[in-house]
Amino acid sequence: MKEEKIRSAVRKRYGKIAKTQSSSCGCTSTRQQIGYSKGELNSVPEGADLNLGCGNPVALASLREGETVIDLGSGGGLDCFLAAKKSRLNRESYRS
């Protein structure tokens, strides 16, 4: 598949997900089942959780205060917001 066809397919898929109310990768029905607490989900801006993931990497990362975090995932930034809170001294968290 040529690069532009790949980009087009990814844009179409994620665009469709972004326009629907509930979507997921198919591995679970709720965020709490894959490791996010109600407190975590309530602490991020509306729209940050597109329900695309299959786990909570921030819970597993053993982040320490002051660390810089780079989020290479797709989605609305849920994990990026949570990581920024965990490494709150530095408050640096980047999405690609």
PyMOL commands that set and color helices and strands:
alter all, ss='L'
color gray80, all
select helices_A, chain A and resi 3-19+32-34+38-42+57-60+78-86
alter helices_A, ss='H'
color red, helices_A
select strands_A, chain A and resi 69-71+93-95
alter strands_A, ss='S'
color yellow, strands_A
deselect
rebuild
show_as cartoon
